[in-house]
Each structure stands twice: as C-alpha cells, then as structure tokens.
Amino acid sequence: MHFAQSVEEVLEFAEKARANSANGNLYVSQSEMAPDEVFFGDEDTGRGNAHQLFSILLETSQGSIFYNYHFLQPFDLEDVNEILDQIESFYPKSVLDKKELDVKLEQLERA
C-alpha cells in the first residue's frame, strides 16, 4: 500500500489504474479528533473548532493508496470533494466508519 502526500496524488494513482483497466473501490471515512489543546473557561467561553480527519483509501487490482486529510472547517473539504468526484467517476465510493476503515487498512497491511 502506498501512502499519498496529497489528494492529487490519489487522483494520479486512480487515473493510471483506470488507464490500465484496473478494477477497484474508493473508500472514505470522516471522524472527529480530540483537540490538542485544553480549554479553560466558563459557560460563555466558546469551544474551538474540532479537528476532523478525512481518510481516503483507493483499493485497486493494481495496488492501493491511502491519504489522510486533517481539517477544521467543512469548507476546507471543497477542493478534496472536487477531486473525489473525479475519482468516483472511475471507481464506486463507499463510506465507512473509522473502525471499518481501520479493519480494511489492517487487511491490506497483512497482504
């Protein structure tokens, strides 16, 4: 399994695999991460934005690629979603919860 440095790298991988007629599936998962900082305050003090983790796994007959994207605001996902739409035009997308994705990643690491 390859670990991507960007979502664009996942798209490149998908385009190459598709050009070679590889079968595959796109898996995505989104989860909230615990904030790194401790908040002290009263009931009037607002909590900061929760860190989110958006994970992308593309599993094909020619290999797999994985990418984690950390973000704070939903609008941070706009560019990622545009690229995912392109990948989804090649491979069907399934939404997994964090545990399901962890199991799938563990299976790939064992293979």
Contacts in CASP RR format, 6 or more apart in sequence:
PFRMAT RR
TARGET T0000
AUTHOR 0000-0000-0000
METHOD contacts of the structure
MODEL  1
MHFAQSVEEVLEFAEKARANSANGNLYVSQSEMAPDEVFFGDEDTGRGNA
HQLFSILLETSQGSIFYNYHFLQPFDLEDVNEILDQIESFYPKSVLDKKE
LDVKLEQLERA
1 63 0 8 1.000
1 64 0 8 1.000
1 65 0 8 1.000
1 66 0 8 1.000
1 105 0 8 1.000
1 108 0 8 1.000
1 109 0 8 1.000
2 13 0 8 1.000
2 63 0 8 1.000
2 64 0 8 1.000
2 65 0 8 1.000
2 66 0 8 1.000
3 65 0 8 1.000
3 66 0 8 1.000
3 67 0 8 1.000
4 10 0 8 1.000
4 13 0 8 1.000
4 56 0 8 1.000
4 65 0 8 1.000
4 66 0 8 1.000
4 67 0 8 1.000
5 67 0 8 1.000
6 67 0 8 1.000
7 56 0 8 1.000
7 67 0 8 1.000
7 69 0 8 1.000
7 79 0 8 1.000
7 80 0 8 1.000
7 83 0 8 1.000
7 84 0 8 1.000
8 83 0 8 1.000
9 65 0 8 1.000
9 67 0 8 1.000
10 56 0 8 1.000
10 58 0 8 1.000
10 65 0 8 1.000
10 67 0 8 1.000
10 83 0 8 1.000
10 87 0 8 1.000
11 83 0 8 1.000
11 86 0 8 1.000
11 87 0 8 1.000
13 58 0 8 1.000
13 65 0 8 1.000
14 26 0 8 1.000
14 58 0 8 1.000
14 60 0 8 1.000
14 86 0 8 1.000
14 87 0 8 1.000
14 90 0 8 1.000
14 91 0 8 1.000
15 90 0 8 1.000
16 62 0 8 1.000
17 24 0 8 1.000
17 58 0 8 1.000
17 60 0 8 1.000
17 61 0 8 1.000
17 62 0 8 1.000
17 63 0 8 1.000
17 90 0 8 1.000
18 90 0 8 1.000
18 91 0 8 1.000
20 62 0 8 1.000
22 60 0 8 1.000
22 61 0 8 1.000
22 62 0 8 1.000
22 63 0 8 1.000
23 60 0 8 1.000
23 61 0 8 1.000
24 58 0 8 1.000
24 59 0 8 1.000
24 60 0 8 1.000
24 61 0 8 1.000
24 91 0 8 1.000
24 92 0 8 1.000
25 58 0 8 1.000
25 59 0 8 1.000
25 60 0 8 1.000
25 91 0 8 1.000
25 92 0 8 1.000
25 93 0 8 1.000
25 94 0 8 1.000
26 56 0 8 1.000
26 57 0 8 1.000
26 58 0 8 1.000
26 84 0 8 1.000
26 87 0 8 1.000
26 88 0 8 1.000
26 91 0 8 1.000
26 92 0 8 1.000
26 93 0 8 1.000
26 94 0 8 1.000
27 56 0 8 1.000
27 57 0 8 1.000
27 58 0 8 1.000
27 59 0 8 1.000
27 93 0 8 1.000
27 94 0 8 1.000
27 95 0 8 1.000
27 96 0 8 1.000
27 101 0 8 1.000
27 104 0 8 1.000
28 54 0 8 1.000
28 55 0 8 1.000
28 56 0 8 1.000
28 57 0 8 1.000
28 84 0 8 1.000
28 93 0 8 1.000
28 94 0 8 1.000
28 95 0 8 1.000
28 96 0 8 1.000
29 54 0 8 1.000
29 55 0 8 1.000
29 95 0 8 1.000
29 96 0 8 1.000
29 97 0 8 1.000
29 98 0 8 1.000
29 100 0 8 1.000
29 101 0 8 1.000
30 52 0 8 1.000
30 53 0 8 1.000
30 54 0 8 1.000
30 55 0 8 1.000
31 52 0 8 1.000
31 53 0 8 1.000
31 55 0 8 1.000
31 97 0 8 1.000
31 98 0 8 1.000
32 50 0 8 1.000
32 51 0 8 1.000
32 52 0 8 1.000
32 53 0 8 1.000
33 50 0 8 1.000
33 51 0 8 1.000
33 52 0 8 1.000
33 53 0 8 1.000
33 70 0 8 1.000
34 51 0 8 1.000
35 48 0 8 1.000
35 50 0 8 1.000
35 51 0 8 1.000
36 51 0 8 1.000
39 45 0 8 1.000
39 46 0 8 1.000
39 47 0 8 1.000
39 48 0 8 1.000
49 72 0 8 1.000
49 73 0 8 1.000
50 72 0 8 1.000
51 70 0 8 1.000
51 71 0 8 1.000
51 72 0 8 1.000
52 70 0 8 1.000
52 71 0 8 1.000
52 72 0 8 1.000
53 68 0 8 1.000
53 69 0 8 1.000
53 70 0 8 1.000
54 68 0 8 1.000
54 69 0 8 1.000
54 70 0 8 1.000
54 71 0 8 1.000
54 77 0 8 1.000
54 80 0 8 1.000
55 66 0 8 1.000
55 67 0 8 1.000
55 68 0 8 1.000
55 69 0 8 1.000
55 98 0 8 1.000
55 101 0 8 1.000
56 66 0 8 1.000
56 67 0 8 1.000
56 68 0 8 1.000
56 69 0 8 1.000
56 80 0 8 1.000
56 84 0 8 1.000
57 64 0 8 1.000
57 65 0 8 1.000
57 66 0 8 1.000
57 101 0 8 1.000
57 104 0 8 1.000
57 105 0 8 1.000
57 108 0 8 1.000
58 64 0 8 1.000
58 65 0 8 1.000
58 66 0 8 1.000
58 87 0 8 1.000
58 91 0 8 1.000
59 104 0 8 1.000
59 108 0 8 1.000
60 91 0 8 1.000
64 108 0 8 1.000
66 105 0 8 1.000
69 77 0 8 1.000
69 80 0 8 1.000
71 77 0 8 1.000
84 93 0 8 1.000
87 93 0 8 1.000
96 104 0 8 1.000
END
